[in-house]
């Protein structure tokens, strides 16, 4: 059985280790994760695999970490049923309020399934402003095209560049 854990806590050393120790004690296998610190908070998402019959004890143990300041949500994972291919692209443009909504709206309108979205702003060396950068991993089914995705994103703004 696979579980997806979301973890939030005030940032401090040892959070990932404490979580890993508890998963190992429950005979779980840590399969993959994404973790970050933002504005003094630790945020993580972890996919683990458990032997059959270990869900209740693992759930109780992980939720018990709340006494140590870890807020954990647990969901059962499942496999995708629609065949799809994975793609990656990067979008760069002048930062402005609403740009994330514009990009995600364009993808949603095409029924693109986003599986990883990383965004950041950085200084624009030439203009003195800020640049928006998004790294997007997504899947397309056989009726969708990468060309359509790129055209939709480039149509958002003349300064928006899409790199596959």
TIVO-2410 file (N, C-alpha, C; in nm, 3 decimals):
# residues 164
REC num residu      c1      c2      c3 atome chaine
REC   1      X   0.084  -0.116   0.000     N      A
REC   1      X   0.000   0.000   0.000    CA      A
REC   1      X   0.090   0.124   0.000     C      A
REC   2      X   0.051   0.224  -0.079     N      A
REC   2      X   0.125   0.349  -0.082    CA      A
REC   2      X   0.046   0.458  -0.014     C      A
REC   3      X   0.117   0.543   0.060     N      A
REC   3      X   0.057   0.658   0.128    CA      A
REC   3      X   0.127   0.784   0.082     C      A
REC   4      X   0.052   0.892   0.078     N      A
REC   4      X   0.106   1.024   0.051    CA      A
REC   4      X   0.089   1.104   0.180     C      A
REC   5      X   0.201   1.158   0.230     N      A
REC   5      X   0.199   1.236   0.351    CA      A
REC   5      X   0.228   1.382   0.316     C      A
REC   6      X   0.152   1.473   0.374     N      A
REC   6      X   0.190   1.614   0.369    CA      A
REC   6      X   0.227   1.654   0.510     C      A
REC   7      X   0.336   1.727   0.521     N      A
REC   7      X   0.392   1.761   0.651    CA      A
REC   7      X   0.415   1.912   0.658     C      A
REC   8      X   0.371   1.974   0.767     N      A
REC   8      X   0.396   2.116   0.794    CA      A
REC   8      X   0.446   2.129   0.936     C      A
REC   9      X   0.542   2.221   0.954     N      A
REC   9      X   0.595   2.247   1.088    CA      A
REC   9      X   0.672   2.377   1.085     C      A
REC  10      X   0.692   2.434   1.202     N      A
REC  10      X   0.787   2.544   1.212    CA      A
REC  10      X   0.923   2.487   1.177     C      A
REC  11      X   1.000   2.558   1.095     N      A
REC  11      X   1.128   2.505   1.050    CA      A
REC  11      X   1.227   2.492   1.165     C      A
REC  12      X   1.299   2.381   1.164     N      A
REC  12      X   1.406   2.355   1.261    CA      A
REC  12      X   1.484   2.234   1.211     C      A
REC  13      X   1.605   2.216   1.256     N      A
REC  13      X   1.683   2.099   1.214    CA      A
REC  13      X   1.618   1.969   1.263     C      A
REC  14      X   1.627   1.864   1.180     N      A
REC  14      X   1.587   1.731   1.221    CA      A
REC  14      X   1.446   1.687   1.185     C      A
REC  15      X   1.369   1.769   1.118     N      A
REC  15      X   1.231   1.731   1.086    CA      A
REC  15      X   1.228   1.611   0.992     C      A
REC  16      X   1.305   1.618   0.884     N      A
REC  16      X   1.305   1.507   0.788    CA      A
REC  16      X   1.356   1.379   0.854     C      A
REC  17      X   1.458   1.390   0.938     N      A
REC  17      X   1.512   1.272   1.007    CA      A
REC  17      X   1.406   1.211   1.099     C      A
REC  18      X   1.334   1.294   1.172     N      A
REC  18      X   1.232   1.243   1.266    CA      A
REC  18      X   1.123   1.169   1.190     C      A
REC  19      X   1.082   1.225   1.078     N      A
REC  19      X   0.981   1.162   0.995    CA      A
REC  19      X   1.033   1.030   0.938     C      A
REC  20      X   1.155   1.031   0.887     N      A
REC  20      X   1.216   0.909   0.831    CA      A
REC  20      X   1.228   0.800   0.937     C      A
REC  21      X   1.266   0.839   1.059     N      A
REC  21      X   1.279   0.740   1.167    CA      A
REC  21      X   1.145   0.675   1.198     C      A
REC  22      X   1.038   0.755   1.203     N      A
REC  22      X   0.906   0.700   1.233    CA      A
REC  22      X   0.858   0.608   1.122     C      A
REC  23      X   0.883   0.646   0.997     N      A
REC  23      X   0.843   0.561   0.884    CA      A
REC  23      X   0.919   0.429   0.888     C      A
REC  24      X   1.047   0.434   0.918     N      A
REC  24      X   1.127   0.311   0.928    CA      A
REC  24      X   1.077   0.222   1.044     C      A
REC  25      X   1.045   0.283   1.157     N      A
REC  25      X   0.994   0.206   1.271    CA      A
REC  25      X   0.864   0.135   1.238     C      A
REC  26      X   0.787   0.190   1.145     N      A
REC  26      X   0.661   0.129   1.104    CA      A
REC  26      X   0.680   0.034   0.987     C      A
REC  27      X   0.806   0.003   0.953     N      A
REC  27      X   0.844  -0.086   0.843    CA      A
REC  27      X   0.805  -0.029   0.707     C      A
REC  28      X   0.799   0.103   0.701     N      A
REC  28      X   0.767   0.170   0.575    CA      A
REC  28      X   0.892   0.195   0.494     C      A
REC  29      X   0.873   0.215   0.365     N      A
REC  29      X   0.982   0.246   0.273    CA      A
REC  29      X   0.955   0.384   0.212     C      A
REC  30      X   1.048   0.477   0.232     N      A
REC  30      X   1.038   0.614   0.180    CA      A
REC  30      X   1.069   0.608   0.031     C      A
REC  31      X   0.971   0.636  -0.056     N      A
REC  31      X   0.988   0.622  -0.201    CA      A
REC  31      X   1.032   0.750  -0.269     C      A
REC  32      X   0.969   0.862  -0.236     N      A
REC  32      X   1.008   0.990  -0.296    CA      A
REC  32      X   0.953   1.102  -0.211     C      A
REC  33      X   1.010   1.222  -0.230     N      A
REC  33      X   0.964   1.335  -0.150    CA      A
REC  33      X   1.003   1.467  -0.216     C      A
REC  34      X   0.934   1.572  -0.173     N      A
REC  34      X   0.967   1.710  -0.206    CA      A
REC  34      X   0.955   1.786  -0.074     C      A
REC  35      X   1.058   1.859  -0.041     N      A
REC  35      X   1.057   1.933   0.084    CA      A
REC  35      X   1.117   2.071   0.062     C      A
REC  36      X   1.066   2.168   0.135     N      A
REC  36      X   1.115   2.305   0.122    CA      A
REC  36      X   1.088   2.381   0.250     C      A
REC  37      X   1.163   2.488   0.267     N      A
REC  37      X   1.139   2.582   0.375    CA      A
REC  37      X   1.099   2.714   0.312     C      A
REC  38      X   0.989   2.768   0.359     N      A
REC  38      X   0.940   2.896   0.310    CA      A
REC  38      X   0.886   2.976   0.428     C      A
REC  39      X   0.933   3.099   0.438     N      A
REC  39      X   0.883   3.192   0.541    CA      A
REC  39      X   0.886   3.129   0.680     C      A
REC  40      X   0.993   3.057   0.711     N      A
REC  40      X   1.009   2.998   0.843    CA      A
REC  40      X   0.931   2.871   0.867     C      A
REC  41      X   0.867   2.818   0.764     N      A
REC  41      X   0.789   2.695   0.777    CA      A
REC  41      X   0.853   2.585   0.692     C      A
REC  42      X   0.852   2.464   0.745     N      A
REC  42      X   0.893   2.345   0.671    CA      A
REC  42      X   0.768   2.288   0.607     C      A
REC  43      X   0.776   2.256   0.479     N      A
REC  43      X   0.663   2.194   0.408    CA      A
REC  43      X   0.717   2.076   0.329     C      A
REC  44      X   0.650   1.964   0.339     N      A
REC  44      X   0.696   1.846   0.266    CA      A
REC  44      X   0.582   1.759   0.221     C      A
REC  45      X   0.610   1.686   0.114     N      A
REC  45      X   0.518   1.584   0.067    CA      A
REC  45      X   0.604   1.459   0.045     C      A
REC  46      X   0.557   1.346   0.096     N      A
REC  46      X   0.635   1.223   0.095    CA      A
REC  46      X   0.545   1.108   0.050     C      A
REC  47      X   0.599   1.025  -0.038     N      A
REC  47      X   0.529   0.903  -0.079    CA      A
REC  47      X   0.601   0.786  -0.014     C      A
REC  48      X   0.526   0.704   0.061     N      A
REC  48      X   0.584   0.588   0.127    CA      A
REC  48      X   0.507   0.462   0.089     C      A
REC  49      X   0.573   0.351   0.108     N      A
REC  49      X   0.511   0.220   0.085    CA      A
REC  49      X   0.511   0.146   0.218     C      A
REC  50      X   0.398   0.082   0.248     N      A
REC  50      X   0.383   0.007   0.372    CA      A
REC  50      X   0.346  -0.137   0.343     C      A
REC  51      X   0.392  -0.230   0.428     N      A
REC  51      X   0.344  -0.368   0.416    CA      A
REC  51      X   0.195  -0.374   0.449     C      A
REC  52      X   0.126  -0.472   0.393     N      A
REC  52      X  -0.016  -0.491   0.423    CA      A
REC  52      X  -0.038  -0.503   0.573     C      A
REC  53      X  -0.145  -0.446   0.621     N      A
REC  53      X  -0.180  -0.457   0.762    CA      A
REC  53      X  -0.113  -0.355   0.853     C      A
REC  54      X  -0.036  -0.261   0.798     N      A
REC  54      X   0.037  -0.165   0.881    CA      A
REC  54      X  -0.023  -0.025   0.878     C      A
REC  55      X  -0.133  -0.006   0.809     N      A
REC  55      X  -0.187   0.129   0.793    CA      A
REC  55      X  -0.228   0.191   0.926     C      A
REC  56      X  -0.309   0.123   1.005     N      A
REC  56      X  -0.362   0.183   1.127    CA      A
REC  56      X  -0.251   0.222   1.224     C      A
REC  57      X  -0.155   0.133   1.246     N      A
REC  57      X  -0.046   0.163   1.339    CA      A
REC  57      X   0.040   0.279   1.287     C      A
REC  58      X   0.064   0.280   1.157     N      A
REC  58      X   0.144   0.388   1.099    CA      A
REC  58      X   0.070   0.520   1.108     C      A
REC  59      X  -0.058   0.519   1.077     N      A
REC  59      X  -0.139   0.640   1.086    CA      A
REC  59      X  -0.134   0.696   1.228     C      A
REC  60      X  -0.154   0.610   1.326     N      A
REC  60      X  -0.153   0.653   1.465    CA      A
REC  60      X  -0.016   0.710   1.504     C      A
REC  61      X   0.092   0.643   1.463     N      A
REC  61      X   0.227   0.690   1.496    CA      A
REC  61      X   0.257   0.825   1.432     C      A
REC  62      X   0.222   0.840   1.304     N      A
REC  62      X   0.251   0.966   1.234    CA      A
REC  62      X   0.168   1.081   1.290     C      A
REC  63      X   0.040   1.057   1.314     N      A
REC  63      X  -0.044   1.163   1.371    CA      A
REC  63      X   0.002   1.198   1.513     C      A
REC  64      X   0.064   1.104   1.582     N      A
REC  64      X   0.119   1.129   1.715    CA      A
REC  64      X   0.235   1.228   1.714     C      A
REC  65      X   0.295   1.250   1.596     N      A
REC  65      X   0.405   1.346   1.586    CA      A
REC  65      X   0.356   1.491   1.601     C      A
REC  66      X   0.225   1.510   1.608     N      A
REC  66      X   0.170   1.643   1.633    CA      A
REC  66      X   0.221   1.698   1.767     C      A
REC  67      X   0.245   1.608   1.863     N      A
REC  67      X   0.298   1.651   1.993    CA      A
REC  67      X   0.439   1.710   1.981     C      A
REC  68      X   0.505   1.683   1.867     N      A
REC  68      X   0.638   1.738   1.841    CA      A
REC  68      X   0.632   1.855   1.742     C      A
REC  69      X   0.510   1.901   1.713     N      A
REC  69      X   0.493   2.017   1.626    CA      A
REC  69      X   0.480   1.986   1.478     C      A
REC  70      X   0.464   1.858   1.441     N      A
REC  70      X   0.448   1.821   1.300    CA      A
REC  70      X   0.301   1.797   1.269     C      A
REC  71      X   0.247   1.873   1.178     N      A
REC  71      X   0.110   1.853   1.132    CA      A
REC  71      X   0.118   1.765   1.007     C      A
REC  72      X   0.062   1.646   1.015     N      A
REC  72      X   0.073   1.550   0.905    CA      A
REC  72      X  -0.066   1.509   0.859     C      A
REC  73      X  -0.085   1.514   0.728     N      A
REC  73      X  -0.208   1.463   0.666    CA      A
REC  73      X  -0.169   1.339   0.586     C      A
REC  74      X  -0.252   1.237   0.591     N      A
REC  74      X  -0.223   1.109   0.527    CA      A
REC  74      X  -0.333   1.075   0.427     C      A
REC  75      X  -0.292   1.040   0.307     N      A
REC  75      X  -0.385   0.997   0.202    CA      A
REC  75      X  -0.334   0.867   0.142     C      A
REC  76      X  -0.424   0.780   0.104     N      A
REC  76      X  -0.386   0.658   0.033    CA      A
REC  76      X  -0.361   0.691  -0.113     C      A
REC  77      X  -0.252   0.640  -0.168     N      A
REC  77      X  -0.220   0.662  -0.308    CA      A
REC  77      X  -0.292   0.562  -0.397     C      A
REC  78      X  -0.300   0.594  -0.525     N      A
REC  78      X  -0.355   0.501  -0.624    CA      A
REC  78      X  -0.287   0.528  -0.757     C      A
REC  79      X  -0.294   0.432  -0.846     N      A
REC  79      X  -0.228   0.442  -0.976    CA      A
REC  79      X  -0.316   0.515  -1.075     C      A
REC  80      X  -0.250   0.588  -1.166     N      A
REC  80      X  -0.323   0.657  -1.273    CA      A
REC  80      X  -0.380   0.554  -1.369     C      A
REC  81      X  -0.499   0.581  -1.421     N      A
REC  81      X  -0.563   0.485  -1.510    CA      A
REC  81      X  -0.556   0.525  -1.657     C      A
REC  82      X  -0.530   0.652  -1.686     N      A
REC  82      X  -0.524   0.699  -1.823    CA      A
REC  82      X  -0.379   0.703  -1.869     C      A
REC  83      X  -0.347   0.639  -1.984     N      A
REC  83      X  -0.208   0.646  -2.031    CA      A
REC  83      X  -0.171   0.789  -2.069     C      A
REC  84      X  -0.053   0.831  -2.027     N      A
REC  84      X  -0.008   0.967  -2.055    CA      A
REC  84      X   0.144   0.969  -2.063     C      A
REC  85      X   0.196   1.071  -2.131     N      A
REC  85      X   0.342   1.087  -2.140    CA      A
REC  85      X   0.382   1.210  -2.060     C      A
REC  86      X   0.500   1.201  -1.997     N      A
REC  86      X   0.550   1.312  -1.916    CA      A
REC  86      X   0.631   1.407  -2.000     C      A
REC  87      X   0.617   1.535  -1.968     N      A
REC  87      X   0.690   1.642  -2.037    CA      A
REC  87      X   0.736   1.744  -1.933     C      A
REC  88      X   0.837   1.821  -1.972     N      A
REC  88      X   0.887   1.929  -1.886    CA      A
REC  88      X   0.909   2.052  -1.971     C      A
REC  89      X   0.881   2.168  -1.910     N      A
REC  89      X   0.915   2.293  -1.975    CA      A
REC  89      X   0.941   2.399  -1.871     C      A
REC  90      X   1.002   2.507  -1.917     N      A
REC  90      X   1.030   2.620  -1.830    CA      A
REC  90      X   0.970   2.745  -1.892     C      A
REC  91      X   0.907   2.826  -1.810     N      A
REC  91      X   0.845   2.950  -1.854    CA      A
REC  91      X   0.917   3.064  -1.782     C      A
REC  92      X   0.959   3.165  -1.858     N      A
REC  92      X   1.028   3.281  -1.801    CA      A
REC  92      X   0.966   3.407  -1.858     C      A
REC  93      X   0.941   3.504  -1.771     N      A
REC  93      X   0.886   3.632  -1.815    CA      A
REC  93      X   0.895   3.734  -1.705     C      A
REC  94      X   0.859   3.857  -1.736     N      A
REC  94      X   0.857   3.961  -1.634    CA      A
REC  94      X   0.754   3.926  -1.528     C      A
REC  95      X   0.794   3.939  -1.402     N      A
REC  95      X   0.702   3.907  -1.293    CA      A
REC  95      X   0.592   4.012  -1.284     C      A
REC  96      X   0.473   3.967  -1.247     N      A
REC  96      X   0.360   4.056  -1.226    CA      A
REC  96      X   0.256   3.980  -1.144     C      A
REC  97      X   0.172   4.051  -1.071     N      A
REC  97      X   0.065   3.982  -0.998    CA      A
REC  97      X  -0.024   3.905  -1.096     C      A
REC  98      X  -0.058   3.783  -1.061     N      A
REC  98      X  -0.149   3.702  -1.143    CA      A
REC  98      X  -0.082   3.612  -1.244     C      A
REC  99      X   0.050   3.617  -1.256     N      A
REC  99      X   0.116   3.537  -1.360    CA      A
REC  99      X   0.102   3.387  -1.334     C      A
REC 100      X   0.106   3.345  -1.209     N      A
REC 100      X   0.090   3.203  -1.180    CA      A
REC 100      X  -0.051   3.159  -1.218     C      A
REC 101      X  -0.151   3.241  -1.188     N      A
REC 101      X  -0.288   3.208  -1.226    CA      A
REC 101      X  -0.302   3.201  -1.377     C      A
REC 102      X  -0.239   3.293  -1.448     N      A
REC 102      X  -0.247   3.292  -1.594    CA      A
REC 102      X  -0.189   3.163  -1.652     C      A
REC 103      X  -0.070   3.125  -1.603     N      A
REC 103      X  -0.004   3.004  -1.653    CA      A
REC 103      X  -0.086   2.880  -1.619     C      A
REC 104      X  -0.129   2.869  -1.495     N      A
REC 104      X  -0.203   2.749  -1.456    CA      A
REC 104      X  -0.341   2.745  -1.521     C      A
REC 105      X  -0.400   2.861  -1.545     N      A
REC 105      X  -0.529   2.865  -1.614    CA      A
REC 105      X  -0.514   2.817  -1.759     C      A
REC 106      X  -0.407   2.860  -1.826     N      A
REC 106      X  -0.383   2.814  -1.963    CA      A
REC 106      X  -0.369   2.662  -1.968     C      A
REC 107      X  -0.297   2.607  -1.872     N      A
REC 107      X  -0.278   2.461  -1.868    CA      A
REC 107      X  -0.409   2.390  -1.835     C      A
REC 108      X  -0.484   2.443  -1.740     N      A
REC 108      X  -0.612   2.381  -1.702    CA      A
REC 108      X  -0.711   2.385  -1.818     C      A
REC 109      X  -0.712   2.494  -1.894     N      A
REC 109      X  -0.803   2.503  -2.010    CA      A
REC 109      X  -0.773   2.397  -2.115     C      A
REC 110      X  -0.649   2.350  -2.119     N      A
REC 110      X  -0.610   2.245  -2.213    CA      A
REC 110      X  -0.620   2.106  -2.150     C      A
REC 111      X  -0.667   2.099  -2.024     N      A
REC 111      X  -0.677   1.974  -1.947    CA      A
REC 111      X  -0.541   1.907  -1.930     C      A
REC 112      X  -0.437   1.990  -1.914     N      A
REC 112      X  -0.302   1.940  -1.888    CA      A
REC 112      X  -0.294   1.904  -1.740     C      A
REC 113      X  -0.239   1.787  -1.709     N      A
REC 113      X  -0.225   1.742  -1.572    CA      A
REC 113      X  -0.086   1.780  -1.520     C      A
REC 114      X  -0.080   1.882  -1.435     N      A
REC 114      X   0.047   1.927  -1.376    CA      A
REC 114      X   0.085   1.832  -1.263     C      A
REC 115      X   0.207   1.777  -1.271     N      A
REC 115      X   0.252   1.687  -1.165    CA      A
REC 115      X   0.362   1.748  -1.079     C      A
REC 116      X   0.426   1.854  -1.127     N      A
REC 116      X   0.524   1.927  -1.045    CA      A
REC 116      X   0.533   2.069  -1.098     C      A
REC 117      X   0.518   2.166  -1.010     N      A
REC 117      X   0.526   2.306  -1.046    CA      A
REC 117      X   0.617   2.375  -0.945     C      A
REC 118      X   0.725   2.432  -0.995     N      A
REC 118      X   0.819   2.506  -0.911    CA      A
REC 118      X   0.828   2.647  -0.966     C      A
REC 119      X   0.802   2.745  -0.881     N      A
REC 119      X   0.808   2.884  -0.925    CA      A
REC 119      X   0.903   2.963  -0.836     C      A
REC 120      X   0.958   3.069  -0.894     N      A
REC 120      X   1.042   3.160  -0.817    CA      A
REC 120      X   1.050   3.292  -0.890     C      A
REC 121      X   1.088   3.395  -0.818     N      A
REC 121      X   1.119   3.522  -0.882    CA      A
REC 121      X   1.266   3.550  -0.855     C      A
REC 122      X   1.328   3.619  -0.951     N      A
REC 122      X   1.471   3.650  -0.940    CA      A
REC 122      X   1.495   3.787  -1.002     C      A
REC 123      X   1.604   3.852  -0.964     N      A
REC 123      X   1.634   3.983  -1.024    CA      A
REC 123      X   1.658   3.969  -1.175     C      A
REC 124      X   1.607   4.065  -1.250     N      A
REC 124      X   1.632   4.072  -1.394    CA      A
REC 124      X   1.753   4.163  -1.413     C      A
REC 125      X   1.863   4.106  -1.455     N      A
REC 125      X   1.989   4.181  -1.460    CA      A
REC 125      X   1.985   4.298  -1.556     C      A
REC 126      X   1.914   4.288  -1.665     N      A
REC 126      X   1.914   4.394  -1.765    CA      A
REC 126      X   1.817   4.508  -1.732     C      A
REC 127      X   1.698   4.473  -1.683     N      A
REC 127      X   1.595   4.575  -1.664    CA      A
REC 127      X   1.586   4.629  -1.523     C      A
REC 128      X   1.644   4.560  -1.428     N      A
REC 128      X   1.635   4.603  -1.289    CA      A
REC 128      X   1.506   4.559  -1.221     C      A
REC 129      X   1.416   4.494  -1.294     N      A
REC 129      X   1.291   4.443  -1.236    CA      A
REC 129      X   1.311   4.302  -1.183     C      A
REC 130      X   1.203   4.225  -1.185     N      A
REC 130      X   1.211   4.085  -1.141    CA      A
REC 130      X   1.156   3.995  -1.251     C      A
REC 131      X   1.216   3.878  -1.260     N      A
REC 131      X   1.173   3.776  -1.355    CA      A
REC 131      X   1.098   3.667  -1.282     C      A
REC 132      X   0.993   3.619  -1.344     N      A
REC 132      X   0.918   3.503  -1.298    CA      A
REC 132      X   0.975   3.382  -1.373     C      A
REC 133      X   0.997   3.274  -1.301     N      A
REC 133      X   1.045   3.150  -1.362    CA      A
REC 133      X   0.963   3.035  -1.306     C      A
REC 134      X   0.910   2.953  -1.395     N      A
REC 134      X   0.835   2.834  -1.354    CA      A
REC 134      X   0.891   2.713  -1.425     C      A
REC 135      X   0.918   2.609  -1.349     N      A
REC 135      X   0.956   2.480  -1.405    CA      A
REC 135      X   0.834   2.390  -1.386     C      A
REC 136      X   0.784   2.338  -1.496     N      A
REC 136      X   0.659   2.264  -1.493    CA      A
REC 136      X   0.680   2.125  -1.551     C      A
REC 137      X   0.640   2.025  -1.474     N      A
REC 137      X   0.638   1.887  -1.521    CA      A
REC 137      X   0.491   1.848  -1.530     C      A
REC 138      X   0.452   1.788  -1.642     N      A
REC 138      X   0.312   1.759  -1.665    CA      A
REC 138      X   0.297   1.638  -1.756     C      A
REC 139      X   0.174   1.588  -1.763     N      A
REC 139      X   0.146   1.477  -1.853    CA      A
REC 139      X   0.046   1.521  -1.959     C      A
REC 140      X   0.061   1.461  -2.076     N      A
REC 140      X  -0.033   1.480  -2.185    CA      A
REC 140      X  -0.085   1.344  -2.227     C      A
REC 141      X  -0.214   1.336  -2.257     N      A
REC 141      X  -0.266   1.211  -2.311    CA      A
REC 141      X  -0.249   1.213  -2.462     C      A
REC 142      X  -0.287   1.107  -2.528     N      A
REC 142      X  -0.261   1.093  -2.671    CA      A
REC 142      X  -0.335   1.195  -2.757     C      A
REC 143      X  -0.441   1.258  -2.705     N      A
REC 143      X  -0.514   1.357  -2.784    CA      A
REC 143      X  -0.461   1.499  -2.764     C      A
REC 144      X  -0.365   1.518  -2.675     N      A
REC 144      X  -0.309   1.650  -2.648    CA      A
REC 144      X  -0.173   1.664  -2.716     C      A
REC 145      X  -0.135   1.789  -2.747     N      A
REC 145      X  -0.006   1.810  -2.813    CA      A
REC 145      X   0.079   1.911  -2.737     C      A
REC 146      X   0.208   1.890  -2.740     N      A
REC 146      X   0.302   1.982  -2.680    CA      A
REC 146      X   0.297   2.118  -2.752     C      A
REC 147      X   0.279   2.115  -2.882     N      A
REC 147      X   0.269   2.239  -2.960    CA      A
REC 147      X   0.155   2.326  -2.909     C      A
REC 148      X   0.042   2.265  -2.879     N      A
REC 148      X  -0.073   2.339  -2.826    CA      A
REC 148      X  -0.043   2.401  -2.691     C      A
REC 149      X   0.029   2.329  -2.607     N      A
REC 149      X   0.066   2.381  -2.475    CA      A
REC 149      X   0.157   2.502  -2.491     C      A
REC 150      X   0.260   2.490  -2.573     N      A
REC 150      X   0.356   2.599  -2.592    CA      A
REC 150      X   0.285   2.722  -2.650     C      A
REC 151      X   0.201   2.704  -2.750     N      A
REC 151      X   0.129   2.816  -2.811    CA      A
REC 151      X   0.040   2.886  -2.708     C      A
REC 152      X  -0.029   2.809  -2.625     N      A
REC 152      X  -0.117   2.868  -2.524    CA      A
REC 152      X  -0.038   2.950  -2.422     C      A
REC 153      X   0.076   2.901  -2.382     N      A
REC 153      X   0.159   2.975  -2.285    CA      A
REC 153      X   0.220   3.099  -2.348     C      A
REC 154      X   0.271   3.086  -2.468     N      A
REC 154      X   0.333   3.202  -2.535    CA      A
REC 154      X   0.229   3.310  -2.566     C      A
REC 155      X   0.103   3.273  -2.582     N      A
REC 155      X  -0.003   3.370  -2.610    CA      A
REC 155      X  -0.039   3.455  -2.488     C      A
REC 156      X   0.009   3.417  -2.371     N      A
REC 156      X  -0.025   3.492  -2.250    CA      A
REC 156      X   0.036   3.632  -2.248     C      A
REC 157      X   0.156   3.645  -2.302     N      A
REC 157      X   0.225   3.774  -2.296    CA      A
REC 157      X   0.341   3.772  -2.395     C      A
REC 158      X   0.370   3.885  -2.461     N      A
REC 158      X   0.481   3.888  -2.557    CA      A
REC 158      X   0.618   3.867  -2.492     C      A
REC 159      X   0.629   3.892  -2.361     N      A
REC 159      X   0.759   3.877  -2.296    CA      A
REC 159      X   0.779   3.738  -2.235     C      A
REC 160      X   0.680   3.651  -2.248     N      A
REC 160      X   0.688   3.518  -2.188    CA      A
REC 160      X   0.759   3.422  -2.284     C      A
REC 161      X   0.865   3.357  -2.235     N      A
REC 161      X   0.940   3.262  -2.315    CA      A
REC 161      X   0.917   3.122  -2.260     C      A
REC 162      X   0.900   3.026  -2.349     N      A
REC 162      X   0.878   2.887  -2.311    CA      A
REC 162      X   0.994   2.805  -2.367     C      A
REC 163      X   1.059   2.730  -2.278     N      A
REC 163      X   1.172   2.646  -2.317    CA      A
REC 163      X   1.138   2.502  -2.283     C      A
REC 164      X   1.143   2.416  -2.384     N      A
REC 164      X   1.110   2.275  -2.365    CA      A
REC 164      X   1.233   2.199  -2.321     C      A
***
